[in-house]
């Protein structure tokens, strides 16, 4: 029996247009080590948006086609086309992660063992009704936990755990996190509390401070406050944090963090050093919520670094044993430490509606959509 | 017999003033493992200037005192005083490196063996007529090589060798260097030619291009040229360089280098990756010739890093064996690979003259002063 279902596709065309559409896909029979998952729930993460929407100007979006098979198009500013030169004309499937039920399995024991089980998977192409997957890539979701609860079992849980692992591997002992009231940020708070790690949270709004304090966060600094640099420096002196993960990328925030880290480090120096402190300070940029240029005012000596950071290279370096250890911890904590919260559930067709795209394209902290492909 | 001689001192006072002066210092007798070096030649390196002049506004400099004992003072802009808060009121000796003759030695064999020899030393406080030093810190300069030829035996040679060592240690295979026509840059060119390493030189003026081409440099890009980004990308594709050492720090250059490296890396990719190439690209900032803010336009994926880089932490990590290996290579090449060129020789008193400070404070490429403390 072959499985046929709807799949969302994103395409960028030569005439500076992004086009989202739904197509029908028939899956081949699974290989011995594969399973077919009926996708029940798949989230729209910030990390999905670049492939889904590219650099399109969403204010120009319009919908054509039929209600069952809508087509959303939007203009891409000409100067942004360089960013998507590598995908011109290609019809690309989208969706990093999700969860569903195994409805067919290959002949291997590993695949057969998953038959009828609810599994979480990551591997792209999840905005679809069916997904064929290697059995070993499936995370079995414990009985009593729903597909919706398991849908975000990979990106945010793995990323927040990987931040803590990176901290340990690189010799730091406490963390700074920006855009800290996000789903990911809340998860990181719960992990740090569980593991006894000091975490300095940076947010932009009083209500975000509130969310984190209610979660038990001890250090919350508001970057729009007049006393931000003073508050941050005080928190850095108390925690000794010398590693930050920054979701914003643009603007002056990364540089301010390094500057306050240096001020904190210099406080404990007894002798003047013209080259600054000998305390190494690192900011990893893992998102670009702020697309304006990043400005560094290098007044923090020579012991500093800023760099890109992404989950995939981390996992490649970490190896399979560490990854299984992380996956086991996540599976056990899907309803607690690694729980995600959604503000809306939508169908695949609704994902292409003007109303929905206007909201999820903004990546507003607190807003998170869950796609239900079987609706 | 006690040695008494002149020493240059730099002091920053509460009233926003920098003060350079000469004092008489009498050295204690050397300990068993120490020698006393009569300093014959000591260069003014860019790395000396921050301690020597701090952030003083040299256009405000004036000289008082006597011709034999001049005092140079200059104003420090109020907003810069924060940078020198750690040294307020302290009278600091200056001068990273130099060479001279051992005129007294402690009782140990190692110290006695150096008696009468010409040695190169690094360890600060070299802008002086005499310097007491541990014997093991002295690099014996081969017969036939003068103190003037050995004066720059440490900072530039060690730094340029350390750049190549860093390249190897971090898995890169070719280099980019900015402000590349400097004494250091010329040295790096000679090392890279000797070692068969491809080096992409970035300069700002046609005459600097000329200097490097005459040295045999294959890749020289002028950052003020209209075709700079194209030229740089072409050189990066040919060389595969993914590591740059940047002496300028400020402005857009570091970001442009990363951007061109990414363009070069993407050229060899067969499949579109929304996160950019998986080629890791690094810029190390080792100087701040351009004090304007550093601006990053992050369009090079997530596999990138920018960071401070300094010789001292490199040497601490490299260990004594590596350092001796580097020192041996330097001693053998002081007249060739590691030769420095000076545009002027001045006395300690002249170092405090308005005429001299106006020139050496500018750190112009090609200008390099040698202090002769015995004049």
Interface residues (C-beta under 8 A of the other chain):
Chain A: X50 X51 X83 X86 X87 X90 X92 X249 X250 X266 X269 X272 X273 X274 X275 X278 X285 X286 X288 X293 X294 X295 X296 X297 X298 X299 X300 X301 X302 X303 X304 X305 X306 X307 X308 X309 X310 X312 X313
Chain B: X50 X51 X83 X86 X87 X90 X92 X249 X250 X266 X269 X272 X273 X274 X275 X278 X285 X286 X288 X293 X294 X295 X296 X297 X298 X299 X300 X301 X302 X303 X304 X305 X306 X307 X308 X309 X310 X312 X313
